[in-house]
Amino acid sequence: MENSFLRHLFRGGLVLSAFIGASACPLSLHAATVRSIEVTNEKISGVVVDAETGEALPGVAVSVTGRTARAVTDAKGHFSIDATTGVNLRFSFIGYETATMKAVNGMTVQLRIKDNNLNEAVVVGYGVQRRNSMTGSMQTVKGADLTSTTTTPNVGNMLVGKVPGVDVVPGSGQPGSMGSIIIRGKSTINGSTDPLWVIDGVIVGSDPGDINPDDIQSFTILKDAASTAIYGSQGANGVIVVTTKHAAMGNIKIGVTAKTGISVLNNGHVHMMNGQELYDYYSSFSNASEIAFPRWNKDLRNSNFDWWKEATHIGSTQEYGLTLSGGTEKMRNFFSIATYKENGAVKGYDYTRFNLRYKLEFRPYTWLTIRPSFDGSKTNIEDRQRDVTSMYSMLPWDNPYDEKGKPVKNYSDTWVNSNSTNYLYELQYNWAKSNEYRFNGNIDFDIRLTDWLTFSSVNSYRWFTEKDKSYTDPRTSGAEDIGRVSESSSIGERRYTNQLLRFDKSLGLWGINALLGYEFNDGKFSPSSSSGTGIMKGYSELDVTTTPEAVGGNDYEWAVQSYFLNANAQYDNKYMAQLSLRRDGASNFGANKKYGNFYSISAGWVISQEKWFTPTWVDYMKLRAAYGSVGQRPHTLFPQYSLYNIGSSYNGTPGALLSQIGNPNLTWEKTFTTGIGLDLNILKCLRLTFDYYHKKTNNLLYQVPISGVVGVTSIWNNIGEMTNNGFEFSLGWDIINRDDLYWGFNANFGTNKNEIKKLYSGTSQIILNDNPSTATTLLKPGLSIDTYYLREWAGVDKDNGRPMWYKTDDNGNRVITHNYAEANPVTLNKDANPDFYGGFSSNVRWKGFDAQIVFGFSVGGYLYNYSREEYDSDGAYTDRNQMKLKKGWSRWTKPGDNATHPLASYNNDTNSNKRSSRYLEDASFLKLRSLNIGYTWKLPQWSIESLRLYFSAENLFTITKYSGVDPELPASNLRDNSGARFASRSMNAGPAVYPSVRRFSLGLNINF
């Protein structure tokens, strides 16, 4: 089936859109056959076709053995070559077995496929290429390979551990959360490092929207300059090209999917104390006699409310989908509908999403193809979620329920911490909900002007609206006695069009294709909000509030237009070259810097196609090289202008206040990438890929801190230069590959190191995140951009149990001090970047049975575990629960103890829990990401093409030394001024981490 589709795809030399999965090893081959007509002539003509389908093969190289005469088949597979009857003709074509035949005029040569992987159609920038002809570094992943092993409504989370050089941190366990994706390291300090998403040819920015994962046919991840430069200023963080499913010719096919599952919270190494343990801990304080709160007595050992258990339960997931596809050569249709519902493992959070997609391909004439499509989604969130911070922090001595089982009121005098609110009391009344609608519509068409020239047009409109509402009851602490109703809404729209002229022609042994394009992309985002107070309990409409509290609203607009050229040439299926040029203009630069130019050049050499290359154990070898540039724009919309806040007032008189100092000379951040790569297939069962890259970024964009004398504390500027260097490796090994049994192993591995090379304007260093609740980092030449800048912990004094730090004395020596204030922050030889990361998997197929297991790993890299400042505080925080000491930790109790933790005391004032390298931890891990087992039946007697029943499990275990919830700290989900959602990765684990979840699912797929 795949082979037939592949051959149809390349017929005529014009590729529209497709993805064919890479096969494992070269298939078993038979000798090419020939049907001949006995005619002798000085000119030998014939046709080359696919041995199985009989379809013509264009671009086949034809040569006379031992002579210089050469030819290449045209678009219809025909060739003509100077030769005489009886000489040996050699026919070679990438992905097909080379054949040698006796020359006969009028001959028909049948070639058989050798390796589907090389013929794979890969969706790349603004088109499709055969894998063999590509010169860039990219990776393709089938959607089906991901949806069968992952339960998530977010498409970004599906790529965890699947692609070398792509570091994916999944979202938290909260339903609907987004993950964070970094491709080949951070090449900017300017906000989001999320890649560009391109869906069915439409640039959609950093937010892929709410795509149904089951609608995805393939991902193509573009990583180097050769593949991303065509996207110019939008491709600096890499590009993920998504191709959704479309209909093939034939009878209507029906697909039904159903999945149900459960989720269980995983709290990692964080285990909070119970009532007895917390009492014994307090009793061990060096000044326990000073504990004076009213309920302090031994009975507290028997007071043991489990706040974690109260807040959590076994979550549930349900997912259902239906697809219909089919059609004729003139008209094909694809339709899908799906629903996803998840009840979070933290109680009180319900997430529901509905998806709809329709695609039509209409060919009224052979020269015209029209492709209208639309998709939409609706997302509902009902939020009465238990408070995540309270799961950890609330004292086990304080029971939120009275003797009758009803929640006690806030500030209860029956509690040890009587200054605390009872969030369970408040959740009786308070609630929040959110509704979001998204619509995307396309009208695309191709006009085939000649056999070698096509005009293509992609036109898209994306729209979304979101409405959030919350109610705070007058009986609760958030709006005590007055109550509050808050509403916010937003409308976003994004228009996109590109107009392309495509050239594709064979000239002898040369194959040339090119495109010339214009692109325009703009958007508008309009958020508004309002709130009012003074309500009667139970009433939740704004018009019943007595006092308007706040109102806000804005309109944000932006635009980008581009001109670009891309050209590819290949000679004799051995030598490839590519050139890309792009000019972008953006609305968030001043008039004199509005346009930026970007480019790439790349080349490939299929060494294994050379006549002199004789190693029989090498099936395929290609060398690649690329150099080029991409860009980055500021993440705010108007940094070139000085802005004023006209909503300010003085003594009730409205006025304007300076809110931003503009920089009209701000220019594009540019990244220049050099890369080399090697693709190698050996022993008919091993596929290897090696890549090395060097990225240099100039004119780093950053909001530089300035004196706040005029009321503004920062200004946008270009501040410096940085580099990224890395190596990537992937392996595919077909250990056993027979008709009824397959066993394969896959692995990927990546490294990345970044370094600040230069800071402009004589600046020696820039301190980042200098606030008490986060770990400080430093920008300084010679260091990684994520290098920690902290006071250095020196351990615990064995003699007296006091905490120690290092300070720099007058002679520049590092000496020990017991005074936190004397310790000075220093650059630590520790940063947040892992030394290397990746994943490996194994899959087995035997008759109808299949199984797959997937692991992920990361080695090196540090996280600042801020939660320990509060929950491992040596007695400094007495209003919240504390962590149990992890295995290998110990508390100082007597002189001579070699302890990890200092002497604890009530209201500890030694600052032992303040920000320092004490809480900086190695975030290395090994995770069993997924396990999947299934069986497929073929039931033609019931008109069922296939029925697959499967079981999957995710996040089964993690091996790590990290003491927090998860070394893969969940990303925060935010929205920028254009309305796009993005994930912000943190280097600090706060006191309220929503834990990851273990998932167990049972699924059924039926195809009719």
MARMARGU-194344 format. One record per residue (C-alpha): residue in one letter; x negated, y negated, z. Coordinates in steps of 0.25 Angstrom, whole numbers, plus 5000, padded with zeros to 4 digits. Example, Ala and Ser with C-alpha at 12.3 -4.5 7.8 and 13.67 -1.06 7.14 Angstrom:
<pts>
a495150185031;s494550045029;
</pts>
This chain:
<pts>
m500050005000;e498949905004;n498149944992;s499249914982;f499549784989;l498049744988;r497949774973;h499249704970;l498649584978;f497449564970;r498049594956;g497949474947;g496849414956;l497849324964;v498049344979;l499249284986;s499249345000;a499049475006;f498249555017;i497849695015;g497249765028;a495849805027;s495649955025;a494650025033;c493750105025;p493650115010;l494750215005;s494450354999;l494150324985;h494250404972;a493450374960;a493950264951;t494650324939;v494750284924;r495750304913;s494950284900;i495250274885;e494150324876;v493750204868;t492350154866;n492050004864;e490949894867;k491949824876;i492549904887;s493849854893;g494749904904;v495549884916;v495349904931;v496449944940;d496749994954;a496750144954;e497950154963;t498850044958;g498350024944;e498349874946;a497249794939;l496049754947;p495449614943;g493949574946;v493349714945;a491949714941;v491549794928;s490149824924;v489349924915;t488450004923;g487049974921;r487349854912;t487649704914;a489049704908;r490149664918;a491549624918;v492749604928;t494149634927;d495149524925;a496449504932;k497149614925;g495949714928;h495449714914;f493949714910;s493149714898;i491649744898;d490549764887;a490249914888;t490350034880;t491150164882;g490550254892;v489650164900;n489950154915;l490750034920;r490749994934;f492049934941;s491849874954;f492849794963;i492849754977;g493749854985;y493749954974;e492850074972;t491850044961;a492050134949;t491150174937;m491850214924;k491450254910;a491850134901;v493050154892;n493750044885;g495150024890;m494850094903;t495650084916;v494850084928;q495450114942;l494750074954;r495150124968;i495150034981;k493850054989;d494049965001;n495349885004;n494649795014;l493849725003;n495149704994;e495949655006;a496649525003;v496249425014;v497049295016;v496049175017;g496149025015;y497248995005;g497149124998;v496849274998;q495549344995;r495049484994;r494149515006;n492949544997;s492949414990;m492949335004;t491749255008;g492249215022;s492349275035;m493749315038;q494549425045;t495849485041;v496849555051;k498149625048;g499349575055;a499749715057;d498449755064;l498749645074;t500249655077;s500249805080;t499249785091;t499649645097;t500949595103;t500949445102;p501849335096;n500549255093;v499749285081;g498449235086;n498449335097;m498449445087;l497049425083;v496349445096;g495049525094;k495349555080;v494449465072;p492949445074;g492549295077;v494049275081;d494149245096;v495649265100;v496049235114;p497549285115;g498549205122;s499049225136;g500049335140;q501149225139;p502049265128;g501849185115;s500449125119;m499449095108;g497949145108;s496749065105;i495849105092;i494449055090;i493749095077;r492249095077;g492149015089;k492548875093;s492048775083;t492748655089;i492948585102;n494148515097;g495348585103;s495948705096;t495048815091;d496248895085;p496048935070;l496848885059;w498048975055;v498548995041;i499849065039;d500249115025;g499349005019;v499848895028;i498948825038;v499648815051;g498548765060;s498148825074;d499548875077;p500049005069;g501448985074;d502349095078;i502049195068;n502649335070;p501349425071;d502049535063;d502249445051;i500749435049;q500049515038;s498649465041;f497649375048;t496449315041;i495449245050;l494549155043;k493249125050;d492149065042;a491948945033;a492249015020;s493649055025;t494048935033;a493448815026;i494548815016;y495448765028;g494448655031;s494748575044;q495748675049;g494848795048;a493748765058;n494348865069;g494548975058;v495749015051;i496849125053;v497549155040;v498849225043;t499649305031;t501049345035;k501749465029;h502449455015;a503249545007;a502749644997;m503449694985;g504449804986;n505649854994;i506049785006;k505149825018;i505749815032;g504849805045;v505349815059;t504449795071;a504749805086;k503849795098;t504149795113;g503149775124;i502749735138;s501649645143;v500949645157;l500149535162;n498649555164;n497949475175;g496549525172;h495649515184;v496549415191;h497149475204;m497749385214;m497749415229;n498949475236;g499349425250;q498449505258;e497249475249;l497449325250;y497649335265;d496349405267;y495649315257;y496149195265;s495749265278;s494349275273;f494149125271;s493049075279;n493948975285;a495149055286;s495448995300;e495848865293;i496948935285;a498148865291;f499448875282;p500648925289;r500849065284;w499349105286;n499449235293;k499249385291;d500649405286;l500149345273;r499449475270;n500849535268;s501349415259;n501149465245;f501949405234;d501349445220;w501549315211;w500949395199;k501949505200;e503049405201;a502649325189;t502449445180;h503149565174;i503049655162;g503249565150;s503949615137;t503849595122;q504849625111;e504549605096;y505349635084;g505149605069;l505749635056;t505149615042;l505749625028;s504849625015;g504949655001;g505249604987;t504949614972;e503749554964;k504549424963;m505049414977;r504549464990;n505149435004;f504649455018;f505449425031;s505149445045;i505849425058;a505349445072;t505549425087;y504549425099;k504949415113;e504049425125;n504349405140;g503049365146;a502349455157;v502349325166;k503849315169;g504749215163;y504249185150;d504949235137;y504449215123;t505249245111;r504949225096;f505649245083;n504949245070;l505549245056;r504749245042;y505149255028;k504249255016;l504649255001;e503749274989;f504449244976;r503849254962;p504849204952;y503749204941;t502349274940;w501749134942;l502549084954;t502549144968;i503449074979;r503249104993;p504249035003;s504149085017;f504649045031;d504449085045;g504949045059;s504949075073;k505649045086;t505049055100;n505749045113;i505049035127;e505849045140;d504849005151;r505149035165;q503749095167;r503149135180;d502049035184;v500649095179;t499849015189;s500749065201;m500449205197;y499049195202;s499149075211;m500349095221;l499949145234;p500449295237;w500949245251;d502049155245;n503249235240;p504049155230;y505349225235;d506149215248;e506749335255;k507949335246;g507049345233;k507349195229;p506149105225;v505749015237;k505648865234;n504448785231;y503548745242;s504048855251;d503648855266;t503649005266;w502449005257;v500948995260;n500748895249;s502048805252;n501548705243;s501748785231;t503048795222;n503648935219;y503748945204;l504749055205;y505648965212;e505548865200;l505648965189;q507148985194;y507448855188;n506348805179;w506148855165;a505548815151;k505848865137;s505348845123;n505848865109;e504948855097;y505348865082;r504448875070;f504648875055;n503648885044;g504048885029;n503248905017;i503448885002;d502248934995;f502048964980;d501049004970;i501048964955;r500149054946;l499648954936;t498749054928;d498149194931;w497049124939;l497648994944;t498748984955;f499448864962;s499848894976;s500648814986;v500848835001;n501848745008;s502248765023;y503148695033;r502948735048;w503948685059;f504048705073;t504848655085;e504748685100;k505648645111;d505248665126;k506048645138;s505848655153;y506748635165;t506148605179;d507248615190;p507448515201;r507248625211;t505748645206;s504448585209;g504248535194;a505348435195;e505848445210;d507148375212;i507248315198;g507048435188;r506548415174;v506848455160;s505748445149;e505948465135;s504848465124;s505048485109;s504048485097;i504248495082;g503048525073;e502948535058;r501748575049;r501748555033;y500748625025;t500548635010;n499348685001;q499248684986;l498248784980;l497748804966;r497148944966;f496148994955;d495849144954;k495049194942;s494049304938;l492949264928;g492149394924;l491549434937;w491949314944;g493149294953;i493549154956;n494649094965;a494848954970;l495948874976;l496148724976;g497048664987;y497748554994;e498348565008;f499148475017;n499548505031;d500248415041;g501048425053;k501948355064;f502148385078;s503248315087;p503248355101;s504248285111;s504548305126;s505448255137;s505848285151;g506848235161;t507048245176;g508248235185;i509048355182;m510048435190;k509548585192;g509948675181;y510048565170;s509048575159;e509348465149;l508648335147;d509848255146;v510248295161;t508948235166;t509048105174;t507648055171;p506848055159;e505448105163;a504548105150;v504748105135;g503648125125;g503548145110;n502548135098;d502348165083;y501048215079;e500648225064;w499448275056;a499048315042;v497948385035;q497748385020;s496648465012;y496048494999;f495248624997;l494548714987;n494148864988;a493448944978;n493049084978;a492149154968;q491649304967;y490749374957;d490849524954;n491549544968;k490149524974;y489849384976;m490849284982;a490849134984;q491849034990;l491948884992;s492948805000;l493148655000;r494148585009;r494448435012;d495448405024;g496048275028;a496648265042;s497548165049;n496748175062;f495448105056;g495247955053;a495347905039;n493847915037;k493748055042;k495048115037;y494548215027;g493548325029;n492848425020;f492648575022;y492048685014;s491448825013;i490548905004;s490449055005;a489949174998;g490049324998;w489249444993;v489749584991;i488349654992;s488949794991;q489449764977;e488049744972;k487449854963;w486149854971;f486949884984;t486850034986;p487150075000;t488350164999;w488650155014;v489050005012;d490449995006;y490449835006;m489549725010;k489849575008;l489049455013;r489749325016;a489249185019;a489949055021;y489748915025;g490748805026;s491548695035;v492848685042;g493348575050;q494148535063;r495048415066;p495348355080;h496548425087;t497248295089;l497948225078;f497448075079;p496048065084;q495647965074;y496647855080;s496647775093;l498047815099;y498847745109;n499947795119;i501147705117;g501947775128;s501147705139;s501647595148;y501147495158;n502047455169;g503247505160;t502747425148;p502447515136;g501147515129;a500047585122;l498847655128;l497647705121;s497647855120;q496647895110;i495347825104;g495347865089;n494147905082;p494247875067;n492847935064;l493248075070;t492848175059;w493048325056;e492448425064;k491748525055;t491248665056;f490248725046;t490148875046;t489148965041;g489449115040;i488949245035;g489549375035;l489449525030;d490549615027;l490149765027;n490849895024;i490050025026;l490250175027;k491650155021;c492150135036;l491450015042;r491849875039;l490849765045;t490949615045;f489849525050;d489949375051;y489049265057;y489449115057;h488848985061;k489848865063;k489348725065;t490448615069;n490148465068;n490848345073;l491548415084;l492848355087;y493148315102;q493848225111;v492648155118;p492848105132;i492747955134;s492947855145;g494347835148;v494247685150;v495247655139;g496147775143;v495647875133;t494747985137;s494248045124;i494048015109;w493948115098;n492548125092;n491548215084;i490648255095;g489648365090;e489248495084;m489448645087;t489148775082;n489748915082;n488949045078;g489549185078;f489449325073;e490649415069;f490749565067;s491849655063;l491849805061;g492949905055;w492650055056;d493450165050;i493050275059;i493950375053;n494750345040;r495650455035;d497050455029;d497650505042;l496650455052;y495950315054;w495150265065;g494550125064;f493750035073;n493649885072;a492849785079;n492549635079;f491549545086;g491249395086;t490249305093;n490249145093;k489349045100;n489648895099;e488748785103;i488748635103;k487648585094;k487748435096;l488648325102;y488648185095;s488448045101;g487348095110;t488348175119;s487548275127;q488748355132;i490348355133;i490948415145;l492348475143;n493448515152;d492948445164;n494148465173;p494348545186;s495248655180;t494348705168;a492848745166;t492048635160;t491348655147;l490248575140;l489948535126;k488448525125;p487448555113;g486948695114;l488148745122;s489448815118;i490648725118;d491248815129;t490048805138;y490448795153;y489948675161;l490248705176;r489548705189;e488748835190;w489148935201;a488048995209;g488849095217;v489049115232;d488049085243;k487749215250;d487449155263;n488749075265;g489649105254;r489748965249;p489848935234;m488648895226;w488448815213;y487248775205;k486748625204;t485648555197;d484648495207;d483848365204;n482748445197;g483748515188;n483748645195;r484948725197;v485148745212;i486348805221;t487248715228;h488448745237;n489148605233;y490048615221;a489948465219;e488348475218;a488448585207;n488348525193;p489048575180;v488148645171;t488148705157;l488348855159;n487848965150;k489249015148;d490348975138;a491749025135;n491349085121;p491149245121;d489849295116;f490649395107;y492049445106;g492849535097;g493749665097;f493749805092;s494849905089;s495050045085;n496250105077;v496650245074;r497750295063;w498050435062;k499250475054;g500350385060;f499650355073;d498850225075;a498150165087;q497250045089;i496549985100;v495949845101;f494949785110;g494449645111;f493149585118;s492449465122;v491049455128;g490449325135;g491149195137;y491649135150;l492949085155;y493148995167;n494149065176;y494748935183;s495849025189;r494749065199;e494548925204;e495948935210;y496149085212;d494749125216;s494448995224;d493849045237;g494948985245;a494948845239;y496448865234;t497348915245;d498648885238;r498448995227;n498149145227;q496749195224;m496149305216;k495649435221;l494149445220;k493749525207;k492949645208;g491449605209;w491849475217;s491649455231;r491849345242;w490749295251;t491049335266;k489649345273;p488249295271;g487449385261;d488749415252;n488449405237;a489849355233;t490449305221;h491449215229;p491149115240;l491649115254;a493149085254;s493748975263;y495148915264;n495248785256;n493848815251;d493148685248;t491848735243;n492248715228;s491848865225;n493048875216;k492748745208;r492448745194;s491048815192;s490448935184;r490949025196;y492249045188;l491649055174;e491849205170;d491449295159;a492649315150;s492149445142;f493149555140;l493549675133;k495049695130;l495849805125;r496749715117;s497749815111;l498049965109;n499050005099;i499550145096;g500650175085;y501250285076;t501850255062;w502850345055;k503150345040;l504650375039;p505050365024;q506250455026;w506850345034;s506350235025;i505350195036;e503950155030;s503350155043;l503750165058;r502650125068;l502750145083;y501650085092;f501250045106;s500249935108;a499549875121;e498749745122;n497749695132;l497649825139;f496349795147;t495249685148;i493849715153;t493249585158;k492549525170;y493349395169;s494149375182;g495349305176;v496549345169;d495949365155;p494649325149;e495349295137;l495949165143;p497349145136;a497349015127;s498248905130;n499348875120;l499348725116;r499948635105;d499248525098;n499748395092;s500048455079;g501048555086;a500148675084;r499948775095;f498548815098;a497848895109;s496748835118;r495748925124;s495248895138;m493948925145;n494648915159;a495549015165;g496548935173;p497448975185;a498649015176;v498249115165;y499349195159;p498749335159;s498649415146;v499649535145;r499549675142;r500549715131;f501149855128;s502049865116;l502849965108;g503149935094;l503849985081;n503649945067;i504550005056;n504349975041;f505450015031;
</pts>
